[in-house]
């Protein structure tokens, strides 16, 4: 297959816009929410990020596929070069696809990887024009079709996507000094790796697991896809955890779930933050950090209860990027301190979490 022999395909948006390209993945019609990512590298990590469940991902960087697909090497019972066990996006949309790949860690082409996971891919799309449309109108529903095939528009925000990507039973990693209970709402593997590097035992449990039945030194709420308000079981469980003093750390969806449990509100962003270059400011300081993000919802700062305060804010649009309790060791971030693909400027937050656990254990 090459750019001339690849099958024609169409991306159709809910406003009637039709963009024509050619296929380089699985050739089946799909539908989902069309979102864009502005990162220049890291497409294997993005494709396997469970937070993209139900979404058609548009990559704005023009050259995609040049370093193929990663080997499936295991470490600590986790795939070493992926963020989960499979590709989670509905489909991939790019400007230019590289049919030739070269990388020390490549096991094959991106095209074959998409086909193996039954995920469509389409290239030859003006992703710059498409991104401008999404920035003006916000995220839109879309579908990719081939020939005369048809599929209805699908709105993933109406489903509890977390239940679809969470683990289904308890899993244990490592044998460290501190016991971390990780609520899996669609956790990225690098979060588990970062915790294991800090002398911990990670107990990974499903999104609706009754956390009060476990003994742990620290509670971690992971990232994940979709509307946080649909995770009512998780929110109810966190209500109980907030009455205790055990340290809590949440990332991405974990930030939103923790805020809802605390009594705050969340709302859907116009087009979300999905990139490796989002600037955030630590509230009360002049410290700014460059972060990786992937979320379509945000915490409403104005609804935070009196005992909570914003921890970080987005420098571009002023939205919430984290919060913390004023007296208890509870905090969360909307961005990804553990970002695989980078940047990792805020990885120190994992150290702060484990330090809080050590102080808590010491009384």
HUCOR-V991707 format. One record per run of one state. SS is the DSSP state (hx for helix, st for strand, lp for the rest). FROM is the first residue (numbers start at 1). TO is the last residue. If there is no record, write none. Layout:
{{SS	FROM	TO} {SS	FROM	TO}}
This chain:
{{lp	1	7} {st	8	13} {lp	14	17} {st	18	23} {lp	24	29} {st	30	37} {lp	38	42} {hx	43	47} {lp	48	49} {hx	50	52} {lp	53	54} {st	55	59} {lp	60	62} {st	63	64} {lp	65	68} {st	69	70} {lp	71	73} {st	74	75} {lp	76	77} {st	78	79} {lp	80	90} {st	91	93} {lp	94	95} {st	96	97} {lp	98	105} {st	106	108} {lp	109	109} {hx	110	116} {lp	117	119} {st	120	123} {lp	124	126} {hx	127	137} {lp	138	139} {st	140	145} {lp	146	155} {hx	156	158} {lp	159	161} {hx	162	165} {lp	166	170} {st	171	173} {lp	174	177} {st	178	184} {lp	185	188} {hx	189	196} {lp	197	199} {st	200	206} {lp	207	210} {hx	211	213} {lp	214	217} {st	218	221} {lp	222	227} {hx	228	230} {lp	231	231} {hx	232	241} {lp	242	246} {st	247	251} {lp	252	252} {hx	253	262} {lp	263	265} {st	266	282} {lp	283	287} {st	288	299} {lp	300	300} {hx	301	303} {lp	304	307} {st	308	310} {lp	311	311} {st	312	314} {lp	315	319} {st	320	320} {lp	321	321} {st	322	325} {lp	326	329} {st	330	333} {lp	334	335} {st	336	336} {lp	337	347} {hx	348	361} {lp	362	363}}
